[in-house]
Each structure stands twice: as structure tokens, then as C-alpha cells.
Amino acid sequence: MEKVDLYRYELTGLLGSGADYEVRSAIDRETGDAVVIKRPVPQMISRKMHGPVDERTERTIHLHGELANGIPGVCPMVGHAELANHDGFFGDSLEQEYRVTISQRAAGIPLVGDPMARILRVPIGAGQNLFCLHPLCFSADDDQFPVQRQILDAQERFHAAGYVLLDLGPQNIFFSPGQRTISIIDPGALLTAESDRTPGSRGPQDIHDFYLEMLKFYCVPEAPPSDVAGYRDPVNLRPVVNFQQEIDELSHRVTSSPDSSVEMKDAWSGMAARVRNREYQGYSEFKADYLDYLEALRQRNGNRPDLDRASEIWKQATELLYEDHWKKYDFDAISELAGFKDF
């Protein structure tokens, strides 16, 4: 992975700030390409608490150089700056050394936007609801669940190479509705043969922790919202405290929901039990079971007597993505959503 001079880039704006990283947009002065520059959150740096984040960054740099830049669905890293004090570039006075990475700009929007924007009533969960949980937008000829399928395909490549990639929540997935493609933006939470847990985990982890993420973040038994407001807020973002308890709560939600079909319940029960007990022997087994559940969900949606009304509400909800907040991303609502207007 190439080391680069940060002064090659011109900062153009703040894209967001999460628990670990601050993310800024920039332009490559040499090529004119749009890029993303990421560093630990400044408050963490100033308090000298950024060590674990720097370690995660180092793992991410190594992973991109070794594998991730060649996996479809992972946003490529183009370089990184050496461990140093970068106060001059960022215009602050943190007086600490830290790592900085530069990546290609991800196409589309994050499935869940910057949590801080929620205070300003930004509908940060619109992407997750519109394109993952209630994808009424795709025609019969389209893949009904492109986000889930592409995440599964990317993980399959990591798994075949001896890794398990975790922390694949909707905050770390961008989606381009026009291209129907995802971009994974932070592949740093890795399990390897040498490490069976990610920082902050409560115990050993394995591929079943990824399976739980797919059950938790990317499918719900409830019918599509009955109004536009139902598409605004993200779903199931609270952290996992107890693995088995989380599965039990999700299973109760499926089995007790009046919106769950018999086929959905049947597909869920065996899959959830095998995840809970960490019993899957092969990745392909889970992938097949998960896609069976999505197919049952698709059939449930397609057979609903109120499908026309629900589809009209879905189209109205896409107007949430025309708000100014989304303009800071590589996303033009008019062109990206044009293909859904006549659905």
C-alpha cells in the first residue's frame, strides 16, 4: 500500500464523525479524483486515547494491500500517510502522532447516515429502510435484495482467504441506487487465525457473529411502513450485548409478528437456531438459508393486498433523499432515483 503526501490533497468538507473516525472529503490535486480522508476522532487524539483506533487503521491498511482492494464491494484504499503529527494539514493543534488513510470516494449514500445529523431531523435511516428492509422498488426482473447479496458475496471472498469481516452494519455500507452496488467503507474489524476477537468484544467470535449482523441489520419481519415517516429512522442499531439473547429477541419478533408468513417463520426458525448454537459447518449453508428467508419475505410482500398502496408510499419516501444532507455524498438524487419513478 502506497505512502502518500497528504498535501497532495485539498480538503473540501466534513462528511461525518463516528465513534472512532472523522471522515473528510478531498480532491486529489494531481488527478482531480474525489477521495475520502479518514483519521481518528480529534477529541480522542487530543486525549491520547486513539491508540486502539490507530491499531485498527494499521490492520485495515495491511488488509487492503493484501486482499481487500481486489474484492468487489469493498471501497478501495489508494494510500496512507505515515504515522506523524498532521496538525499542519488539518489546521488544528492536537500535537499527537496518528495514522491517516485515503480511499476512493464511495458511490451513493450510507445506508445509515451520520448519527449526529439525527439531531437535525435528518432521515438517516432512509437508505436502510428503502433498499434493505422494505425493497418494494425493484421490478420482478431485478435482484430484490442487492445489498444483502453483495455483502454475502464479499464476506465469502474474505472467508475463503481465511478472514471473517465483522462490523458490517449499515453505517459502514454505502449503496448506489442507480448502479445497484454497495461499497464497504471500513473493513478493519477482522478475525484471523491468530485473533478470534475484535477490540471491545466480550469473548471469542467467529463467522456466526457475522451471521447475526445479517439477521439483525438487513431483514425485519414487519410489513412495509404505512406512511413516509416509517422510512426515516434506522432499525436495530443498538450494540449486541449478549449473542444468544439477541438471537432470541429477533426470533420472538419474527414468530410473534402478525406480518410474518408461515414460510418466513419456517425459513427463520432453523436458520436462527443454527446461528444461536453456532452450528453452521459451511458458509454456503448459511448463505442458502438466508436467501431462502429473503425469498419468503419477497413473496410475502408481493402477495399483500395493499401492495399498490405500499409501493406508492415507498416512492413518496424516496423524496427523503432529496434533502440537502445527502448532497455531500457522491449522490445525485435525480439521476440515482430516476429508474424507480415508473415502478
Protein Blocks (a to p, Z undefined) as FASTA:
>chain_A
ZZddfklpccfbdfbdcfkbccdddddfknopacddddddfklmmnopmmmmmmmmmmmm
mmmmmmmmmpghiacdfbdcddddfklmnopaeopacddddddddehjdfbdcfklmmno
pafklmmmmmmmmmckbcfkbcfblmlmmmmmmmmmmmmnopacehiafklpccdfklop
acdfblfbccdfklccdehiabdcdfklmmmmmmmmmocfbdcdfbfklmmpcghkaccf
blklmmmmmmmmmmmpmkbcfklmmmmmmmmmmmmnopafbfklmmmmmmmmmmmmmmmm
mmpmklmmmmmmmmmmmmmmmpmklmmpccdfklmmmmmmmZZ
